Amino acid sequence: MEFAVPHDHPALPGHFPGHPVVPGVVVLDHVLDAVEAAHGPLRGALRLPQVKFVQPLLPGQPARIELDGTAPRWKFRVLRADTLLASGEVVQA
């Protein structure tokens, strides 16, 4: 799944004035959307036992999410071109 966070996204003010960075929670929201698009609605509690952010995502930059796994556990990677931005795991309780 590919996505870009627009420059006028409501979560951007304050992250950081003059040099906006997409907050990690917004990136993770796109990860959950990708899991649901590929595997159907997520029900019940979710855990993120492992998440690592290694590079920032800037507003307007295209990114893509790669998923591996099946319910109830998925590994994910968020990339900008070939650059890893974040990786981790989503677990459905």
N, C-alpha and C positions, 0 to 999 in steps of 0.2 A: 504494500500500500504506500502510495506517495502522498505527501502533504507539504504545505507551506503555511506558516502562521502569518497572517496579514499584519502590516505595520500598525493598524488601528485596533488590534486585539485588546480587549479590556484588561488583560493581565499584565500588559507591558509597562504601563506607567509605574515607576518605582523600581524597575528591573533593567537597567539602571539609568537614571536620567542622563541624557546626552549620548549614551552608549547602550541602547536596549539589547537585552538578551532574553530569549524565550525561557520562562521558568520551567524547571524540570517537571512540575505537576502538569503543565500543558503538554509536554512531550509524552508523558505517561498516559494522559487522556487519549492521545492519538494511538498509543500502543493498545489500549483496551478496545478502542474502536476497530483496530486491525484484527484483534483476536475475534471480536464479535462478527466482523464481516466475513472472516474465514471459517468460523466454527459455530456460529449461532450465538444467541443471547447468553450472557453470563448470568448465572443465578447464584444467589447466596453470597456469602462473604468471600472476599479476595484477599490474598496476601502477596506481597512483593518481597520475598525473603532475600533477594539479592538484586540490587540495582547499582550500576556504576556509570557515572557521567564522566566522560573523558575529554570532550570538546564541547564548546557552546554552540547552540543553534541561534542564529540571528534572524530577526523578522524578515520575511520574504524569501529566505533561503529554502530551496527545495530539499526535502529529506525523504527517505524511504524506510519502511519497517520490514524487516525480514523475521519470519516466525518459524520455529521448529518445535514440534511436539504435538500432542493431542490432549484432550481433556483428561485429567484436570490440571495439567502442567504444561506450560509453554515457555520456551526460551525465546528471547527477542534480541534483535540488534537494530539500532537506529543509525542510519548512515547518511552522510552528505557526499554524494558521488562515492568514492572509495574510502572516505574518512569515517572511522567509527566515532559516533557521538555518544552513544549510550548502549548498554547491554544489561541484561538481567533476566529475571524469571517472574512469571505470573502464575500463581497457584490458586485454583478454585477450591474453597473449603467444602 
